[in-house]
Amino acid sequence: MKDKGIKFGFVGCGQGGGKIADLFAQKGYRTIAINTSPVDLAALTMIPHEYRISIGSRLGAGKDPRVGQEAIRLDAMKVQKVIHQYFARDVDFVFVSACLGGGTGTGVVADTIEICRQAGLTTGCICTIPLASESLEEHKNALKGLDILSDVSPTPLYFIDNELLRVRYANRPVMGFWPVANEAIVTSLDEVNQIPNRPSNMFVFDREDFFRLLNTPGCFSPLKIEVEISESNDPTKLATSCRQEIVRILKENNFQGESIRVAALLVCPENYRVNAESVELLYQECQNLTNTPTLFRGLYVDNSLQRKLILHLLLAGLELPLNRLQGMRAKIQEVAPDIVNRVNRRVSTNLGDDLVEWDQSNPLPSARRRSFGDQKPATPVQPVLNDVKSAASLAEKRLDSTGNPDAAKLGTNEAAASKEDEYKVLTVGQIAELMENAKNLPVEDEKNKKGFWNQFKSVKKQ
């Protein structure tokens, strides 16, 4: 990793997270894969066999995060040993990657972050949320996975919406879509990580600048903007072109354009005589469009560039895209009663058997559950009530403190979970209030270091 600014390590959880980690291994980074499925592990080509860790005793998780969660706790010591052995001396920062929505990645990611921290490693998270067309169960798993992640407050959270990737690469053949999308995720971070190693006699973005950016609580997103070089002598031309591209990309990614810290790294061709006023105007545009109090600057030359400029815009301290998450939650609420009725319907087979509850909701246990090194199986979650009417009556009694009836609807699927371990659903209003409070906190105040995540967790436990 001699050409890298920061010595990153990557731990891929589940099928999707493992594929992302495998691509980082191809770029020369140290990577580990964790999965309940030996078949998924065997499909990885770049991660050494000894660093593909099979956990649990099943051949997959069947989209049930409880299976992944139980597996990581049973094999926590094995995972911790491999992470410490491979990362302890030669890695500066670890990203744990997972695609939220499935069983293994969703159930494993938060515990894996804590295992890395116990090994003394600074740890962030790369996570994706499902396509809009994916099943309601995957959407429900993703929302609960984000809730569980709030307990460990990953800093940063490199948040990726697969629906945006679908729009961006919609014209790709179906067999090539995910490889191209995953390559885009990996390449964007790798290209940025090579910049701190580049010499420059102008503005320099060094390793410590990058570390400070990554240690900003909230969501992180690296954006790459390419602008054709103009022959115009107008010093505002460059800033105007970049502003148009920045606004377009911020809208495409559902960002509100408010960041705590931003890095604007401009890479120019060697023969391009960039006007000092043009560059200064560009940096001002970056700061104004993102409303950031802290802007890291970088100005570099690349001999391989010809007729274009590249602007790497790194946004840190972003809020979660509430509109997208609210839409996922609303869709689940809208169809949940019908799902419950169909799930609990008795099904007759040609063998005369009656199959009840062929599918069950899978509420994840609360945050107090983590205990690494304990080889005893986790306490099983209580089964879902068979009687839909009983579940509905229980849900009516579980209105949240605001009296919101929507919380009771979601509670129907979890009515039999114990009071101690039940999943607390926050209303959209509560989440918005938490984010607003977190935005007003002093950034450098150690007591408020976790910002939104810290408040989210405290409200959940009330």
Beta strands, then each sheet from edge to edge (+ up, - down):
strand 1: 8-13
strand 2: 30-35
strand 3: 52-54
strand 4: 93-99
strand 5: 123-129
strand 6: 157-161
strand 7: 219-228
strand 8: 261-269
strand 9: 294-302
strand 10: 308-318
strand 11: 347-348
strand 12: 354-355
sheet 1: 3+ 2+ 1+ 4+ 5+ 6+ 7+ 10- 8+ 9+
sheet 2: 11+ 12-
end
